[in-house]
């Protein structure tokens, strides 16, 4: 495959990827505005974290690709869609990590504001000098 052919392949793959992630997104969010709703809801129901739920879903696609590599076929969906799904799950995994990082930063910000308020109001802090 030449560089030019590869560039066309990547462009076509990404277009198909975008179309698939947008169409499947609605089904998985059940109309919820949070694109990661499915992962969070399954996490809540199972006691796992959203990224742990994601890893199970992601592995399902990886195993399907491995089945194709081993046997030359998969039954339920074509191999092209499996590669598209796996690539989209990489994006969803990264989005979950970004979402969790944002929540962690917001929690730390709230905690910092409380500590500053304590100091201003004469409360104790954990950095007292004796």
Order of alpha helices (4+ residues) and beta strands (2+ residues): alpha-alpha-alpha-alpha
